Amino acid sequence: MNYSQWAQEYYDSAETLKEIIHNLQNQLKTAALHELPDLNFRINTMRGMYTECMRVGNILVKRKGEV
């Protein structure tokens, strides 16, 4: 596997996380009050994972040019 393929896997994972975040945000609109803390926790966790996937993907794309 080369850096481009590896980076693409991270970008694909980020896209999946983005979709999950979108679905969770839609659930927030109709969630009961007692469900809100859990949903917000899950959204924030997924956002962190999304950010990390994008960061690593960008690093790998930059490294591709250095090898």
PQR file of N, CA, C, O and H, with PARSE charges and radii, in Angstrom:
ATOM      1  N   MET A   1       0.854  -1.174   0.000 -0.4000 1.5000
ATOM      2  CA  MET A   1       0.000   0.000   0.000 -0.0000 2.0000
ATOM      3  C   MET A   1       0.900   1.238   0.000  0.5500 1.7000
ATOM      4  O   MET A   1       1.871   1.311   0.753 -0.5500 1.4000
ATOM      5  N   ASN A   2       0.568   2.197  -0.844 -0.4000 1.5000
ATOM      6  CA  ASN A   2       1.353   3.424  -0.876 -0.0000 2.0000
ATOM      7  C   ASN A   2       0.656   4.525  -0.067  0.5500 1.7000
ATOM      8  O   ASN A   2      -0.459   4.346   0.423 -0.5500 1.4000
ATOM      9  H   ASN A   2      -0.221   2.138  -1.455  0.4000 1.0000
ATOM     10  N   TYR A   3       1.342   5.666   0.060 -0.4000 1.5000
ATOM     11  CA  TYR A   3       0.815   6.759   0.868 -0.0000 2.0000
ATOM     12  C   TYR A   3      -0.527   7.274   0.344  0.5500 1.7000
ATOM     13  O   TYR A   3      -1.399   7.632   1.136 -0.5500 1.4000
ATOM     14  H   TYR A   3       2.248   5.811  -0.337  0.4000 1.0000
ATOM     15  N   SER A   4      -0.702   7.315  -0.962 -0.4000 1.5000
ATOM     16  CA  SER A   4      -1.965   7.804  -1.527 -0.0000 2.0000
ATOM     17  C   SER A   4      -3.134   6.894  -1.150  0.5500 1.7000
ATOM     18  O   SER A   4      -4.204   7.377  -0.778 -0.5500 1.4000
ATOM     19  H   SER A   4       0.006   7.025  -1.606  0.4000 1.0000
ATOM     20  N   GLN A   5      -2.933   5.601  -1.244 -0.4000 1.5000
ATOM     21  CA  GLN A   5      -3.995   4.647  -0.880 -0.0000 2.0000
ATOM     22  C   GLN A   5      -4.293   4.723   0.611  0.5500 1.7000
ATOM     23  O   GLN A   5      -5.449   4.687   1.033 -0.5500 1.4000
ATOM     24  H   GLN A   5      -2.064   5.209  -1.546  0.4000 1.0000
ATOM     25  N   TRP A   6      -3.249   4.828   1.384 -0.4000 1.5000
ATOM     26  CA  TRP A   6      -3.398   4.903   2.834 -0.0000 2.0000
ATOM     27  C   TRP A   6      -4.166   6.177   3.211  0.5500 1.7000
ATOM     28  O   TRP A   6      -5.075   6.139   4.041 -0.5500 1.4000
ATOM     29  H   TRP A   6      -2.310   4.857   1.042  0.4000 1.0000
ATOM     30  N   ALA A   7      -3.794   7.296   2.596 -0.4000 1.5000
ATOM     31  CA  ALA A   7      -4.487   8.557   2.847 -0.0000 2.0000
ATOM     32  C   ALA A   7      -5.952   8.439   2.450  0.5500 1.7000
ATOM     33  O   ALA A   7      -6.828   8.930   3.162 -0.5500 1.4000
ATOM     34  H   ALA A   7      -3.056   7.327   1.922  0.4000 1.0000
ATOM     35  N   GLN A   8      -6.226   7.797   1.324 -0.4000 1.5000
ATOM     36  CA  GLN A   8      -7.609   7.647   0.868 -0.0000 2.0000
ATOM     37  C   GLN A   8      -8.442   6.857   1.855  0.5500 1.7000
ATOM     38  O   GLN A   8      -9.623   7.149   2.042 -0.5500 1.4000
ATOM     39  H   GLN A   8      -5.515   7.398   0.745  0.4000 1.0000
ATOM     40  N   GLU A   9      -7.840   5.854   2.493 -0.4000 1.5000
ATOM     41  CA  GLU A   9      -8.564   5.094   3.515 -0.0000 2.0000
ATOM     42  C   GLU A   9      -8.967   6.003   4.676  0.5500 1.7000
ATOM     43  O   GLU A   9     -10.078   5.899   5.195 -0.5500 1.4000
ATOM     44  H   GLU A   9      -6.881   5.617   2.341  0.4000 1.0000
ATOM     45  N   TYR A  10      -8.066   6.887   5.076 -0.4000 1.5000
ATOM     46  CA  TYR A  10      -8.395   7.835   6.142 -0.0000 2.0000
ATOM     47  C   TYR A  10      -9.486   8.798   5.700  0.5500 1.7000
ATOM     48  O   TYR A  10     -10.393   9.105   6.473 -0.5500 1.4000
ATOM     49  H   TYR A  10      -7.163   6.972   4.654  0.4000 1.0000
ATOM     50  N   TYR A  11      -9.407   9.276   4.461 -0.4000 1.5000
ATOM     51  CA  TYR A  11     -10.440  10.178   3.949 -0.0000 2.0000
ATOM     52  C   TYR A  11     -11.794   9.465   3.850  0.5500 1.7000
ATOM     53  O   TYR A  11     -12.834  10.060   4.133 -0.5500 1.4000
ATOM     54  H   TYR A  11      -8.670   9.026   3.833  0.4000 1.0000
ATOM     55  N   ASP A  12     -11.777   8.205   3.453 -0.4000 1.5000
ATOM     56  CA  ASP A  12     -13.024   7.426   3.384 -0.0000 2.0000
ATOM     57  C   ASP A  12     -13.625   7.254   4.777  0.5500 1.7000
ATOM     58  O   ASP A  12     -14.838   7.366   4.956 -0.5500 1.4000
ATOM     59  H   ASP A  12     -10.932   7.721   3.224  0.4000 1.0000
ATOM     60  N   SER A  13     -12.773   6.983   5.756 -0.4000 1.5000
ATOM     61  CA  SER A  13     -13.247   6.853   7.136 -0.0000 2.0000
ATOM     62  C   SER A  13     -13.830   8.175   7.619  0.5500 1.7000
ATOM     63  O   SER A  13     -14.852   8.195   8.306 -0.5500 1.4000
ATOM     64  H   SER A  13     -11.788   6.893   5.611  0.4000 1.0000
ATOM     65  N   ALA A  14     -13.179   9.278   7.260 -0.4000 1.5000
ATOM     66  CA  ALA A  14     -13.677  10.599   7.651 -0.0000 2.0000
ATOM     67  C   ALA A  14     -15.055  10.849   7.049  0.5500 1.7000
ATOM     68  O   ALA A  14     -15.932  11.402   7.712 -0.5500 1.4000
ATOM     69  H   ALA A  14     -12.350   9.262   6.702  0.4000 1.0000
ATOM     70  N   GLU A  15     -15.248  10.448   5.806 -0.4000 1.5000
ATOM     71  CA  GLU A  15     -16.553  10.632   5.154 -0.0000 2.0000
ATOM     72  C   GLU A  15     -17.636   9.815   5.856  0.5500 1.7000
ATOM     73  O   GLU A  15     -18.757  10.288   6.040 -0.5500 1.4000
ATOM     74  H   GLU A  15     -14.536   9.998   5.267  0.4000 1.0000
ATOM     75  N   THR A  16     -17.299   8.600   6.243 -0.4000 1.5000
ATOM     76  CA  THR A  16     -18.249   7.762   6.985 -0.0000 2.0000
ATOM     77  C   THR A  16     -18.613   8.425   8.318  0.5500 1.7000
ATOM     78  O   THR A  16     -19.781   8.463   8.705 -0.5500 1.4000
ATOM     79  H   THR A  16     -16.388   8.216   6.094  0.4000 1.0000
ATOM     80  N   LEU A  17     -17.609   8.940   9.005 -0.4000 1.5000
ATOM     81  CA  LEU A  17     -17.855   9.622  10.277 -0.0000 2.0000
ATOM     82  C   LEU A  17     -18.721  10.857  10.081  0.5500 1.7000
ATOM     83  O   LEU A  17     -19.581  11.160  10.909 -0.5500 1.4000
ATOM     84  H   LEU A  17     -16.660   8.909   8.691  0.4000 1.0000
ATOM     85  N   LYS A  18     -18.491  11.566   8.988 -0.4000 1.5000
ATOM     86  CA  LYS A  18     -19.293  12.754   8.678 -0.0000 2.0000
ATOM     87  C   LYS A  18     -20.770  12.390   8.520  0.5500 1.7000
ATOM     88  O   LYS A  18     -21.648  13.115   8.988 -0.5500 1.4000
ATOM     89  H   LYS A  18     -17.792  11.320   8.316  0.4000 1.0000
ATOM     90  N   GLU A  19     -21.033  11.279   7.868 -0.4000 1.5000
ATOM     91  CA  GLU A  19     -22.414  10.814   7.697 -0.0000 2.0000
ATOM     92  C   GLU A  19     -23.027  10.420   9.042  0.5500 1.7000
ATOM     93  O   GLU A  19     -24.192  10.716   9.305 -0.5500 1.4000
ATOM     94  H   GLU A  19     -20.320  10.690   7.488  0.4000 1.0000
ATOM     95  N   ILE A  20     -22.256   9.763   9.878 -0.4000 1.5000
ATOM     96  CA  ILE A  20     -22.741   9.375  11.208 -0.0000 2.0000
ATOM     97  C   ILE A  20     -23.073  10.620  12.018  0.5500 1.7000
ATOM     98  O   ILE A  20     -24.106  10.674  12.685 -0.5500 1.4000
ATOM     99  H   ILE A  20     -21.309   9.522   9.665  0.4000 1.0000
ATOM    100  N   ILE A  21     -22.198  11.623  11.962 -0.4000 1.5000
ATOM    101  CA  ILE A  21     -22.434  12.881  12.681 -0.0000 2.0000
ATOM    102  C   ILE A  21     -23.724  13.527  12.194  0.5500 1.7000
ATOM    103  O   ILE A  21     -24.533  13.995  12.995 -0.5500 1.4000
ATOM    104  H   ILE A  21     -21.358  11.580  11.420  0.4000 1.0000
ATOM    105  N   HIS A  22     -23.911  13.551  10.890 -0.4000 1.5000
ATOM    106  CA  HIS A  22     -25.131  14.140  10.320 -0.0000 2.0000
ATOM    107  C   HIS A  22     -26.376  13.410  10.836  0.5500 1.7000
ATOM    108  O   HIS A  22     -27.361  14.050  11.205 -0.5500 1.4000
ATOM    109  H   HIS A  22     -23.254  13.170  10.239  0.4000 1.0000
ATOM    110  N   ASN A  23     -26.333  12.080  10.863 -0.4000 1.5000
ATOM    111  CA  ASN A  23     -27.473  11.302  11.358 -0.0000 2.0000
ATOM    112  C   ASN A  23     -27.731  11.565  12.837  0.5500 1.7000
ATOM    113  O   ASN A  23     -28.882  11.670  13.261 -0.5500 1.4000
ATOM    114  H   ASN A  23     -25.533  11.561  10.563  0.4000 1.0000
ATOM    115  N   LEU A  24     -26.667  11.670  13.616 -0.4000 1.5000
ATOM    116  CA  LEU A  24     -26.832  11.952  15.044 -0.0000 2.0000
ATOM    117  C   LEU A  24     -27.408  13.344  15.268  0.5500 1.7000
ATOM    118  O   LEU A  24     -28.224  13.544  16.167 -0.5500 1.4000
ATOM    119  H   LEU A  24     -25.732  11.585  13.272  0.4000 1.0000
ATOM    120  N   GLN A  25     -26.985  14.301  14.454 -0.4000 1.5000
ATOM    121  CA  GLN A  25     -27.532  15.652  14.576 -0.0000 2.0000
ATOM    122  C   GLN A  25     -29.021  15.670  14.233  0.5500 1.7000
ATOM    123  O   GLN A  25     -29.790  16.416  14.840 -0.5500 1.4000
ATOM    124  H   GLN A  25     -26.322  14.138  13.723  0.4000 1.0000
ATOM    125  N   ASN A  26     -29.422  14.863  13.275 -0.4000 1.5000
ATOM    126  CA  ASN A  26     -30.851  14.755  12.967 -0.0000 2.0000
ATOM    127  C   ASN A  26     -31.619  14.134  14.128  0.5500 1.7000
ATOM    128  O   ASN A  26     -32.749  14.530  14.412 -0.5500 1.4000
ATOM    129  H   ASN A  26     -28.798  14.258  12.782  0.4000 1.0000
ATOM    130  N   GLN A  27     -31.004  13.160  14.799 -0.4000 1.5000
ATOM    131  CA  GLN A  27     -31.645  12.539  15.964 -0.0000 2.0000
ATOM    132  C   GLN A  27     -31.834  13.550  17.088  0.5500 1.7000
ATOM    133  O   GLN A  27     -32.796  13.459  17.851 -0.5500 1.4000
ATOM    134  H   GLN A  27     -30.086  12.838  14.568  0.4000 1.0000
ATOM    135  N   LEU A  28     -30.918  14.515  17.192 -0.4000 1.5000
ATOM    136  CA  LEU A  28     -31.027  15.540  18.233 -0.0000 2.0000
ATOM    137  C   LEU A  28     -32.336  16.317  18.133  0.5500 1.7000
ATOM    138  O   LEU A  28     -32.904  16.732  19.144 -0.5500 1.4000
ATOM    139  H   LEU A  28     -30.137  14.588  16.572  0.4000 1.0000
ATOM    140  N   LYS A  29     -32.803  16.507  16.908 -0.4000 1.5000
ATOM    141  CA  LYS A  29     -33.999  17.315  16.687 -0.0000 2.0000
ATOM    142  C   LYS A  29     -35.245  16.715  17.312  0.5500 1.7000
ATOM    143  O   LYS A  29     -36.166  17.443  17.683 -0.5500 1.4000
ATOM    144  H   LYS A  29     -32.342  16.170  16.087  0.4000 1.0000
ATOM    145  N   THR A  30     -35.283  15.393  17.432 -0.4000 1.5000
ATOM    146  CA  THR A  30     -36.475  14.737  17.954 -0.0000 2.0000
ATOM    147  C   THR A  30     -36.212  13.951  19.236  0.5500 1.7000
ATOM    148  O   THR A  30     -37.097  13.252  19.731 -0.5500 1.4000
ATOM    149  H   THR A  30     -34.535  14.802  17.131  0.4000 1.0000
ATOM    150  N   ALA A  31     -35.010  14.064  19.769 -0.4000 1.5000
ATOM    151  CA  ALA A  31     -34.640  13.265  20.943 -0.0000 2.0000
ATOM    152  C   ALA A  31     -35.314  13.790  22.204  0.5500 1.7000
ATOM    153  O   ALA A  31     -35.601  14.979  22.348 -0.5500 1.4000
ATOM    154  H   ALA A  31     -34.291  14.632  19.368  0.4000 1.0000
ATOM    155  N   ALA A  32     -35.548  12.863  23.093 -0.4000 1.5000
ATOM    156  CA  ALA A  32     -36.071  13.233  24.409 -0.0000 2.0000
ATOM    157  C   ALA A  32     -34.970  13.938  25.197  0.5500 1.7000
ATOM    158  O   ALA A  32     -33.783  13.760  24.920 -0.5500 1.4000
ATOM    159  H   ALA A  32     -35.315  11.897  22.976  0.4000 1.0000
ATOM    160  N   LEU A  33     -35.368  14.721  26.161 -0.4000 1.5000
ATOM    161  CA  LEU A  33     -34.427  15.509  26.940 -0.0000 2.0000
ATOM    162  C   LEU A  33     -33.339  14.649  27.590  0.5500 1.7000
ATOM    163  O   LEU A  33     -32.177  15.051  27.638 -0.5500 1.4000
ATOM    164  H   LEU A  33     -36.331  14.866  26.386  0.4000 1.0000
ATOM    165  N   HIS A  34     -33.710  13.484  28.082 -0.4000 1.5000
ATOM    166  CA  HIS A  34     -32.730  12.630  28.755 -0.0000 2.0000
ATOM    167  C   HIS A  34     -31.728  11.988  27.784  0.5500 1.7000
ATOM    168  O   HIS A  34     -30.697  11.472  28.213 -0.5500 1.4000
ATOM    169  H   HIS A  34     -34.654  13.157  28.042  0.4000 1.0000
ATOM    170  N   GLU A  35     -32.027  12.019  26.480 -0.4000 1.5000
ATOM    171  CA  GLU A  35     -31.122  11.451  25.468 -0.0000 2.0000
ATOM    172  C   GLU A  35     -30.091  12.455  24.967  0.5500 1.7000
ATOM    173  O   GLU A  35     -29.098  12.058  24.357 -0.5500 1.4000
ATOM    174  H   GLU A  35     -32.865  12.438  26.131  0.4000 1.0000
ATOM    175  N   LEU A  36     -30.302  13.731  25.207 -0.4000 1.5000
ATOM    176  CA  LEU A  36     -29.441  14.773  24.659 -0.0000 2.0000
ATOM    177  C   LEU A  36     -27.981  14.670  25.106  0.5500 1.7000
ATOM    178  O   LEU A  36     -27.090  14.795  24.265 -0.5500 1.4000
ATOM    179  H   LEU A  36     -31.108  14.053  25.703  0.4000 1.0000
ATOM    180  N   PRO A  37     -27.701  14.448  26.390 -0.5600 1.5000
ATOM    181  CA  PRO A  37     -26.281  14.358  26.778  0.2800 2.0000
ATOM    182  C   PRO A  37     -25.534  13.243  26.054  0.5500 1.7000
ATOM    183  O   PRO A  37     -24.397  13.438  25.625 -0.5500 1.4000
ATOM    184  N   ASP A  38     -26.158  12.087  25.916 -0.4000 1.5000
ATOM    185  CA  ASP A  38     -25.512  10.967  25.237 -0.0000 2.0000
ATOM    186  C   ASP A  38     -25.297  11.275  23.759  0.5500 1.7000
ATOM    187  O   ASP A  38     -24.228  10.994  23.217 -0.5500 1.4000
ATOM    188  H   ASP A  38     -27.082  11.929  26.264  0.4000 1.0000
ATOM    189  N   LEU A  39     -26.286  11.842  23.115 -0.4000 1.5000
ATOM    190  CA  LEU A  39     -26.151  12.183  21.696 -0.0000 2.0000
ATOM    191  C   LEU A  39     -25.059  13.227  21.481  0.5500 1.7000
ATOM    192  O   LEU A  39     -24.253  13.113  20.557 -0.5500 1.4000
ATOM    193  H   LEU A  39     -27.154  12.071  23.556  0.4000 1.0000
ATOM    194  N   ASN A  40     -25.038  14.248  22.343 -0.4000 1.5000
ATOM    195  CA  ASN A  40     -23.997  15.270  22.216 -0.0000 2.0000
ATOM    196  C   ASN A  40     -22.609  14.689  22.454  0.5500 1.7000
ATOM    197  O   ASN A  40     -21.654  15.064  21.774 -0.5500 1.4000
ATOM    198  H   ASN A  40     -25.693  14.341  23.093  0.4000 1.0000
ATOM    199  N   PHE A  41     -22.490  13.785  23.405 -0.4000 1.5000
ATOM    200  CA  PHE A  41     -21.209  13.120  23.656 -0.0000 2.0000
ATOM    201  C   PHE A  41     -20.766  12.342  22.423  0.5500 1.7000
ATOM    202  O   PHE A  41     -19.607  12.419  22.014 -0.5500 1.4000
ATOM    203  H   PHE A  41     -23.266  13.480  23.958  0.4000 1.0000
ATOM    204  N   ARG A  42     -21.688  11.600  21.838 -0.4000 1.5000
ATOM    205  CA  ARG A  42     -21.367  10.806  20.650 -0.0000 2.0000
ATOM    206  C   ARG A  42     -20.969  11.701  19.482  0.5500 1.7000
ATOM    207  O   ARG A  42     -20.021  11.392  18.759 -0.5500 1.4000
ATOM    208  H   ARG A  42     -22.629  11.538  22.170  0.4000 1.0000
ATOM    209  N   ILE A  43     -21.687  12.810  19.291 -0.4000 1.5000
ATOM    210  CA  ILE A  43     -21.370  13.743  18.210 -0.0000 2.0000
ATOM    211  C   ILE A  43     -19.977  14.322  18.412  0.5500 1.7000
ATOM    212  O   ILE A  43     -19.185  14.375  17.471 -0.5500 1.4000
ATOM    213  H   ILE A  43     -22.456  13.062  19.878  0.4000 1.0000
ATOM    214  N   ASN A  44     -19.672  14.755  19.625 -0.4000 1.5000
ATOM    215  CA  ASN A  44     -18.360  15.337  19.894 -0.0000 2.0000
ATOM    216  C   ASN A  44     -17.244  14.317  19.721  0.5500 1.7000
ATOM    217  O   ASN A  44     -16.169  14.651  19.222 -0.5500 1.4000
ATOM    218  H   ASN A  44     -20.315  14.712  20.390  0.4000 1.0000
ATOM    219  N   THR A  45     -17.490  13.087  20.125 -0.4000 1.5000
ATOM    220  CA  THR A  45     -16.495  12.024  19.940 -0.0000 2.0000
ATOM    221  C   THR A  45     -16.248  11.777  18.462  0.5500 1.7000
ATOM    222  O   THR A  45     -15.101  11.672  18.029 -0.5500 1.4000
ATOM    223  H   THR A  45     -18.363  12.815  20.529  0.4000 1.0000
ATOM    224  N   MET A  46     -17.321  11.683  17.688 -0.4000 1.5000
ATOM    225  CA  MET A  46     -17.194  11.450  16.250 -0.0000 2.0000
ATOM    226  C   MET A  46     -16.508  12.624  15.549  0.5500 1.7000
ATOM    227  O   MET A  46     -15.747  12.419  14.603 -0.5500 1.4000
ATOM    228  H   MET A  46     -18.253  11.768  18.040  0.4000 1.0000
ATOM    229  N   ARG A  47     -16.769  13.838  16.001 -0.4000 1.5000
ATOM    230  CA  ARG A  47     -16.096  15.003  15.418 -0.0000 2.0000
ATOM    231  C   ARG A  47     -14.590  14.932  15.655  0.5500 1.7000
ATOM    232  O   ARG A  47     -13.799  15.252  14.768 -0.5500 1.4000
ATOM    233  H   ARG A  47     -17.387  14.004  16.770  0.4000 1.0000
ATOM    234  N   GLY A  48     -14.203  14.516  16.844 -0.4000 1.5000
ATOM    235  CA  GLY A  48     -12.783  14.351  17.132 -0.0000 2.0000
ATOM    236  C   GLY A  48     -12.154  13.298  16.244  0.5500 1.7000
ATOM    237  O   GLY A  48     -11.044  13.478  15.743 -0.5500 1.4000
ATOM    238  H   GLY A  48     -14.845  14.256  17.565  0.4000 1.0000
ATOM    239  N   MET A  49     -12.861  12.203  16.050 -0.4000 1.5000
ATOM    240  CA  MET A  49     -12.357  11.133  15.182 -0.0000 2.0000
ATOM    241  C   MET A  49     -12.272  11.619  13.739  0.5500 1.7000
ATOM    242  O   MET A  49     -11.309  11.313  13.035 -0.5500 1.4000
ATOM    243  H   MET A  49     -13.763  12.057  16.456  0.4000 1.0000
ATOM    244  N   TYR A  50     -13.277  12.375  13.297 -0.4000 1.5000
ATOM    245  CA  TYR A  50     -13.277  12.929  11.943 -0.0000 2.0000
ATOM    246  C   TYR A  50     -12.061  13.838  11.737  0.5500 1.7000
ATOM    247  O   TYR A  50     -11.345  13.723  10.742 -0.5500 1.4000
ATOM    248  H   TYR A  50     -14.059  12.624  13.869  0.4000 1.0000
ATOM    249  N   THR A  51     -11.846  14.730  12.686 -0.4000 1.5000
ATOM    250  CA  THR A  51     -10.726  15.656  12.604 -0.0000 2.0000
ATOM    251  C   THR A  51      -9.400  14.911  12.540  0.5500 1.7000
ATOM    252  O   THR A  51      -8.516  15.273  11.764 -0.5500 1.4000
ATOM    253  H   THR A  51     -12.427  14.823  13.494  0.4000 1.0000
ATOM    254  N   GLU A  52      -9.263  13.879  13.348 -0.4000 1.5000
ATOM    255  CA  GLU A  52      -8.034  13.094  13.363 -0.0000 2.0000
ATOM    256  C   GLU A  52      -7.825  12.354  12.042  0.5500 1.7000
ATOM    257  O   GLU A  52      -6.702  12.296  11.540 -0.5500 1.4000
ATOM    258  H   GLU A  52      -9.982  13.584  13.978  0.4000 1.0000
ATOM    259  N   CYS A  53      -8.879  11.794  11.480 -0.4000 1.5000
ATOM    260  CA  CYS A  53      -8.763  11.117  10.182 -0.0000 2.0000
ATOM    261  C   CYS A  53      -8.313  12.092   9.097  0.5500 1.7000
ATOM    262  O   CYS A  53      -7.455  11.763   8.278 -0.5500 1.4000
ATOM    263  H   CYS A  53      -9.791  11.841  11.888  0.4000 1.0000
ATOM    264  N   MET A  54      -8.884  13.274   9.091 -0.4000 1.5000
ATOM    265  CA  MET A  54      -8.501  14.270   8.096 -0.0000 2.0000
ATOM    266  C   MET A  54      -7.055  14.712   8.297  0.5500 1.7000
ATOM    267  O   MET A  54      -6.318  14.883   7.326 -0.5500 1.4000
ATOM    268  H   MET A  54      -9.581  13.542   9.756  0.4000 1.0000
ATOM    269  N   ARG A  55      -6.649  14.897   9.544 -0.4000 1.5000
ATOM    270  CA  ARG A  55      -5.287  15.323   9.842 -0.0000 2.0000
ATOM    271  C   ARG A  55      -4.275  14.284   9.359  0.5500 1.7000
ATOM    272  O   ARG A  55      -3.285  14.625   8.711 -0.5500 1.4000
ATOM    273  H   ARG A  55      -7.248  14.758  10.333  0.4000 1.0000
ATOM    274  N   VAL A  56      -4.531  13.021   9.680 -0.4000 1.5000
ATOM    275  CA  VAL A  56      -3.620  11.952   9.272 -0.0000 2.0000
ATOM    276  C   VAL A  56      -3.621  11.798   7.751  0.5500 1.7000
ATOM    277  O   VAL A  56      -2.565  11.609   7.147 -0.5500 1.4000
ATOM    278  H   VAL A  56      -5.335  12.745  10.206  0.4000 1.0000
ATOM    279  N   GLY A  57      -4.789  11.876   7.137 -0.4000 1.5000
ATOM    280  CA  GLY A  57      -4.868  11.801   5.672 -0.0000 2.0000
ATOM    281  C   GLY A  57      -4.044  12.891   5.018  0.5500 1.7000
ATOM    282  O   GLY A  57      -3.342  12.636   4.039 -0.5500 1.4000
ATOM    283  H   GLY A  57      -5.647  12.029   7.629  0.4000 1.0000
ATOM    284  N   ASN A  58      -4.121  14.108   5.547 -0.4000 1.5000
ATOM    285  CA  ASN A  58      -3.339  15.224   5.000 -0.0000 2.0000
ATOM    286  C   ASN A  58      -1.843  15.001   5.186  0.5500 1.7000
ATOM    287  O   ASN A  58      -1.054  15.309   4.293 -0.5500 1.4000
ATOM    288  H   ASN A  58      -4.692  14.316   6.341  0.4000 1.0000
ATOM    289  N   ILE A  59      -1.455  14.476   6.324 -0.4000 1.5000
ATOM    290  CA  ILE A  59      -0.036  14.178   6.568 -0.0000 2.0000
ATOM    291  C   ILE A  59       0.458  13.150   5.562  0.5500 1.7000
ATOM    292  O   ILE A  59       1.545  13.294   5.002 -0.5500 1.4000
ATOM    293  H   ILE A  59      -2.096  14.226   7.050  0.4000 1.0000
ATOM    294  N   LEU A  60      -0.331  12.126   5.335 -0.4000 1.5000
ATOM    295  CA  LEU A  60       0.074  11.075   4.391 -0.0000 2.0000
ATOM    296  C   LEU A  60       0.195  11.606   2.965  0.5500 1.7000
ATOM    297  O   LEU A  60       1.092  11.203   2.225 -0.5500 1.4000
ATOM    298  H   LEU A  60      -1.214  12.009   5.789  0.4000 1.0000
ATOM    299  N   VAL A  61      -0.700  12.502   2.582 -0.4000 1.5000
ATOM    300  CA  VAL A  61      -0.623  13.100   1.241 -0.0000 2.0000
ATOM    301  C   VAL A  61       0.669  13.908   1.125  0.5500 1.7000
ATOM    302  O   VAL A  61       1.329  13.869   0.086 -0.5500 1.4000
ATOM    303  H   VAL A  61      -1.429  12.829   3.183  0.4000 1.0000
ATOM    304  N   LYS A  62       1.035  14.634   2.172 -0.4000 1.5000
ATOM    305  CA  LYS A  62       2.277  15.407   2.140 -0.0000 2.0000
ATOM    306  C   LYS A  62       3.496  14.495   2.090  0.5500 1.7000
ATOM    307  O   LYS A  62       4.463  14.788   1.387 -0.5500 1.4000
ATOM    308  H   LYS A  62       0.499  14.666   3.015  0.4000 1.0000
ATOM    309  N   ARG A  63       3.455  13.397   2.827 -0.4000 1.5000
ATOM    310  CA  ARG A  63       4.579  12.455   2.839 -0.0000 2.0000
ATOM    311  C   ARG A  63       4.761  11.771   1.490  0.5500 1.7000
ATOM    312  O   ARG A  63       5.875  11.389   1.131 -0.5500 1.4000
ATOM    313  H   ARG A  63       2.669  13.159   3.397  0.4000 1.0000
ATOM    314  N   LYS A  64       3.685  11.619   0.753 -0.4000 1.5000
ATOM    315  CA  LYS A  64       3.763  10.992  -0.559 -0.0000 2.0000
ATOM    316  C   LYS A  64       4.796  11.705  -1.426  0.5500 1.7000
ATOM    317  O   LYS A  64       5.544  11.059  -2.161 -0.5500 1.4000
ATOM    318  H   LYS A  64       2.781  11.929   1.045  0.4000 1.0000
ATOM    319  N   GLY A  65       4.839  13.014  -1.344 -0.4000 1.5000
ATOM    320  CA  GLY A  65       5.767  13.792  -2.146 -0.0000 2.0000
ATOM    321  C   GLY A  65       7.202  13.751  -1.646  0.5500 1.7000
ATOM    322  O   GLY A  65       8.127  14.090  -2.385 -0.5500 1.4000
ATOM    323  H   GLY A  65       4.232  13.538  -0.747  0.4000 1.0000
ATOM    324  N   GLU A  66       7.396  13.338  -0.396 -0.4000 1.5000
ATOM    325  CA  GLU A  66       8.725  13.331   0.191 -0.0000 2.0000
ATOM    326  C   GLU A  66       9.480  12.043  -0.070  0.5500 1.7000
ATOM    327  O   GLU A  66      10.703  12.011   0.067 -0.5500 1.4000
ATOM    328  H   GLU A  66       6.645  13.063   0.204  0.4000 1.0000
ATOM    329  N   VAL A  67       8.787  10.987  -0.439 -0.4000 1.5000
ATOM    330  CA  VAL A  67       9.422   9.673  -0.585 -0.0000 2.0000
ATOM    331  C   VAL A  67      10.035   9.534  -1.955  0.5500 1.7000
ATOM    332  O   VAL A  67      10.617   8.496  -2.269 -0.5500 1.4000
ATOM    333  H   VAL A  67       7.793  11.013  -0.550  0.4000 1.0000
TER
END
